[in-house]
Amino acid sequence: MKFTIERYILFCKDMQGVTAFYSDVLGLKPSIRTDTPASEWVELGTKAFRLALHKASNPGSKGSNRNKIVFRVDDVGAAREYLLDHGVRMGKHNHWAHADACDGKDPEGNVFQITG
């Protein structure tokens, strides 16, 4: 089973301010997406690895961090079963028009996501 690190999702309230920080201050190049407004989702970085900013009214914080690393897989269902077989706590397999994904937790409870 192959897992490729693709992006890190950072949940935030102030999309404009956080986007400006990572693009203007740190120099990460934003990529344009036509399927989601920039007020809700922005990706910055390279094709190999991106920082994704996701609008949230109550972003993750110490003790309840929702931020997560995302791994690309060829088949989310098969990868989910593989991880379950290895004792990993996995959530529901979600299907959307543009992709499918499933969240899991590492041994310390940190959230990660697999996506196809």
N, C-alpha and C positions, 0 to 999 in steps of 0.2 A: 504494500500500500504506500503510495507516494503522497506526501503532504508538502506543499510549497507555500512559504510565507508570502502573503500578498499585500496585506495592509494592516494598519492599526486603527481602530475606530475610537475616536475621542468624542465623548458626548459633551456638549456645551450649550450654555444659554445664549451667549453673545456671539452669534455666528459671524457678524461683521468684524467685531473686534478680534476674535480668535483667528479668523482668516487673515486679517491684516497683519497680525503678529507673525504667523508662520510664513506668509508670503513676503511682506515688506521688510520685516526685521530679520528673519532667518533665511530668506531667499528661496523658499520652496516654491516651485512653479505650479500654479493651480491648473488642473485640467478641466475642460468644459464638458459638462454633461447636459444633454438635452432632455433627458427623461425625469430630472428632479430639479426643482428650483434651488438656486444657490442659498436661499434663506433656510433651506432644510438640510442640504448635503453638499459638501465641497471636498474634492480630493486634491491633494498636493503631493508633489514628489516626482518619481519616475515610473516608468512602466513596470519595472521590477519590484518596486515597493512604494506604497503610497500611505500618507496619513489622511484618513477620512474624518472630516468633521461632521457630526450628526447633531441636528437641533434637538434639544431636550429641555423641557421646562424645569426638570430637577436632575441636573447632571450627576454623574457618579462622584462619590466623595469617599474619604477614608472610612472603611468599614462597610461600604455599600457601593463599591466601584463597579460601574457597568461597562467601563472601557474594556476593549477586548482586541486581541490579536486574531487575524483572520488567515486561515489556511485554505488554499485552493486545492480541490480534489477532482478527479475525473467523474466520480459517482458518489454523490452525497449519501445516498441510501446505503451503499456498500461500505463506505468509510464509517458511517454511523454504526453499522453492525460490527465492523472490525473493532471500533473503539469500545462498544458495549462488551464485546467478547474479552476485552482486555481490562474490564472492570472500571471503565471510565463512565462517570455520570453524564448522560446525554439527555438533552431536551427533545422536544418535538421537531420532526422534519418539516420545515416550512417550505411551501411552494409559492413563488410569485411569478408574475409575467416575465420578468427580466432575469430571474435566477432562482435557485433554491438554496436553502441553508439550514444549519442546525447548530445550536449552541451546546457547549459542554463545559465541564469544570475540571481543572487539574486537581491534583491531590490536596492543594491548599485552598481550593474554592475559587481560584482565579478563572474568570470566564474566557473562553476562546470560541471561535466559530469556524465551522467548515462550510465552504460554499462551492457550488459547481458552476 
